[in-house]
Amino acid sequence: MLKSVMVFIGGALAGALAMAIIVSIVGSEPFATHTLKGPVAIYVPPDTTRGYLGVTFSNEPSRSLYVAEVTRPNSPGEPTIFVGDRLDSFNGQRLADYAALQELLGKTKPGDVVVVELTRDQQPFTINVPMLSYDQLRAAMRQQNDPQR
């Protein structure tokens, strides 16, 4: 369950929208509201207890298990995931769609090594992938955006 949400509300319509979003996030549990003047912003802290694969998937429904971007660090000679790969199974569980993958990803912890079966250039391929922590993922993203670091 969500631990904390900070909401900044500006204007009556924005307040109603933010209230609807919060209710849908936290459900029927009680929460405190504070009305402030200014722009609307919602901050939800990242989940630092789960593992991250370090890839982004296509947003096209028919290609939802295809890798669109890789943000994980890559050691030379180490098997890794590449843009264009299609994930077929995750830790022995066949993947029907992205929602199935999200559920399995949510059960991992940083440092867990998962077995990923994928298709690359129409060939099946299996690799062991260590799950990243949120901090490792952010560091890899910063490194890719600024290679001089």
C-alpha positions in Angstrom: 0.0 0.0 0.0 1.1 3.5 -0.7 3.0 5.1 2.2 2.8 8.8 1.4 1.6 11.1 -1.3 2.3 14.9 -1.4 -0.1 16.9 -3.4 0.0 20.6 -4.2 -3.3 22.0 -5.3 -4.0 25.3 -7.2 -7.6 26.1 -8.2 -10.9 24.4 -7.5 -10.9 22.2 -10.6 -7.3 21.1 -10.0 -8.2 20.3 -6.4 -11.1 18.1 -7.5 -8.9 16.3 -10.0 -6.1 15.8 -7.4 -8.6 14.6 -4.9 -10.0 12.0 -7.4 -6.5 10.8 -8.1 -5.6 10.4 -4.4 -8.9 8.6 -3.7 -8.1 6.1 -6.5 -4.5 5.6 -5.2 -5.2 5.2 -1.5 -8.7 3.7 -1.8 -11.0 4.1 1.2 -8.2 4.7 3.8 -8.3 8.1 5.5 -5.8 10.7 4.4 -5.0 14.3 5.2 -5.7 17.0 2.7 -4.1 20.4 2.5 -5.1 23.1 0.0 -2.4 25.4 -1.2 -2.2 28.2 -3.8 -0.1 27.5 -6.9 0.4 24.9 -9.6 -0.6 21.2 -9.2 2.1 18.6 -8.6 1.8 15.1 -7.2 4.9 13.4 -5.9 4.9 9.6 -5.2 8.1 8.4 -3.8 9.8 5.5 -5.7 9.5 2.0 -4.4 13.1 1.3 -3.2 12.4 -2.2 -2.0 11.7 -3.9 -5.3 14.1 -4.8 -8.1 14.3 -3.0 -11.4 15.1 -4.7 -14.8 16.5 -1.5 -16.3 14.7 -1.5 -19.6 11.7 0.4 -21.1 9.2 -1.4 -23.2 7.3 -0.3 -26.3 4.1 1.5 -25.7 2.4 -0.2 -28.7 -0.1 -2.8 -27.3 0.9 -5.4 -29.9 4.6 -4.9 -29.0 4.3 -4.5 -25.3 7.0 -7.0 -24.5 9.5 -5.6 -26.9 12.4 -3.6 -25.4 12.4 0.0 -26.6 15.3 1.3 -24.4 18.0 -0.2 -22.2 19.0 1.8 -19.1 20.9 -0.9 -17.2 24.7 -0.8 -16.9 26.4 -3.3 -19.3 29.7 -5.0 -18.6 31.7 -6.0 -21.8 31.2 -9.7 -22.6 28.3 -10.1 -20.2 25.0 -11.3 -21.8 22.5 -8.5 -21.6 19.2 -7.3 -23.0 19.2 -5.2 -26.2 16.7 -2.9 -27.8 14.4 -4.9 -30.1 14.5 -8.0 -27.9 11.1 -9.6 -27.0 10.7 -11.0 -23.5 9.0 -14.4 -23.6 9.4 -15.6 -20.0 10.6 -14.2 -16.7 11.9 -16.6 -14.0 10.2 -19.6 -15.8 6.8 -17.8 -16.1 5.6 -17.4 -19.7 4.5 -13.8 -20.4 1.2 -13.1 -22.0 1.5 -9.3 -21.8 3.2 -6.4 -20.1 0.8 -6.6 -17.1 2.0 -10.2 -16.4 5.6 -8.9 -16.5 4.8 -6.0 -14.1 3.3 -8.4 -11.6 6.4 -10.6 -11.6 8.8 -7.6 -11.5 7.0 -6.4 -8.4 8.0 -9.6 -6.6 11.7 -9.1 -7.1 14.3 -7.5 -4.8 17.5 -5.7 -5.8 20.3 -8.2 -6.3 17.9 -11.1 -7.2 19.2 -12.9 -10.3 16.3 -13.8 -12.7 16.2 -16.0 -15.7 14.9 -14.1 -18.8 14.0 -16.0 -22.0 13.8 -13.7 -24.9 13.7 -13.6 -28.7 16.5 -11.8 -30.5 16.6 -11.7 -34.3 14.0 -14.5 -34.4 16.2 -16.8 -32.2 15.5 -17.8 -28.6 18.0 -16.7 -26.1 18.3 -17.2 -22.3 20.2 -15.0 -19.9 20.6 -14.5 -16.2 19.9 -10.9 -15.2 20.6 -9.3 -11.8 17.8 -7.0 -10.7 18.9 -3.4 -10.0 18.1 -1.2 -7.0 16.4 2.1 -7.6 19.7 3.9 -6.8 21.6 1.7 -9.4 19.0 2.4 -12.0 19.2 6.2 -11.4 23.0 6.1 -11.5 22.9 4.2 -14.8 20.5 6.7 -16.3 22.7 9.6 -15.2 25.7 7.9 -16.7 23.9 7.4 -20.0 22.8 11.0 -20.1 26.3 12.3 -19.1 29.0 9.8 -20.1 31.7 12.2 -18.7 30.7 11.3 -15.1 
